[in-house]
Amino acid sequence: MNKKELVDRIAVSADVSKAKATRILDAFTEAVATTMANGDKLSLIGFGTFETRKRDSRIGRNPQTGQVINIPAANVPVFKAGKALKDAVN
């Protein structure tokens, strides 16, 4: 499913226009991104939790040349599925 298909499904489920469903989805993704960028986590009970984790710097190798490179530390986004979502999938 892509964004357009998700917008169509939201519009039908919430009985709103596609334009309003697009604004709703954009507002949700912006809120998640902003929350995670601030280092906070967002929990949706039953669905899951969005958070960031710190990945330490490490040494890697260029697979083509074998040259050793330094991979810098980074914050990575993480999603942990909730019980209701896991049950729905299984």
N, C-alpha and C positions, 0 to 999 in steps of 0.2 A: 504494500500500500504506500502511495506517495502522499505528499501534502494535499494535492487537489482532491484525491479520493477521501482523505481524512476530513477535509473541509465539507465535502458533500455529505458524508455520514453524520457529522456534527450538525449540519443544517437540518437534515431530516429528523434526527433524534431530538434536537432541542426546539424544533419547529421555528427556526429563524432563517433569515435570508443567508445566502452564501457569503455575501459581503460581511455581514455581521459575524458569521461563523469564522471567517478568515481573521477578523479583528480579534475575536476571542482566542483563537489558536495562537496568533502572534503575541498577544498579551501574556498568555500562559508561558510560551517559550522564552519571552523576554524576562518574565518574573523568575523562571527557573535559572536562566543564565546569570542574571544579576545576583540572585541569592547565592549561587555557587561561586561567583567571582568574588563575593565578599567573604568567602570562607565559611558561610553558614550552610546548614543542610535543610532540605525541604522534605517533609514527611507527609505522604498521603496515605492515611490508614487504609490498609487492605490492598492498596495498589503498589506502593513501594517508596523508597527513599532515594533522593538525589543528593549527592554530596561530592566534595573534592577530597582527594588524598594527595599527600606530598610524596613524590617519587624522588629519591636521592640521586645525585649525579653518579655516574658509573662509567667504566671503561668499556668500549665496544670495539669492534673491528669492521672495517669496510669489507664487505664480502667479495668485492671484485679485486681489490689490491692487497687485502690482508693488513692494511695499515691500521695501527691503533689510533682510535679517536676518543675524545672525551665527550660523553653525552651529558649535557647539563641537567641539573635538577629541574623539576617541573611539577606543577599542580595538574592532576589528571581528574577528569570527571568520572564519577562512579554511580551506577544505578543498582540498587539492591531491591529485587522484587519482593513484594509482600506476600503473605500467605494466601490471600484471596486470589491474587493474580496467578500464583503458582498452581493453586487448585483449579482455576479456570483453564489454564493451559494443559494441565494433565487431565 
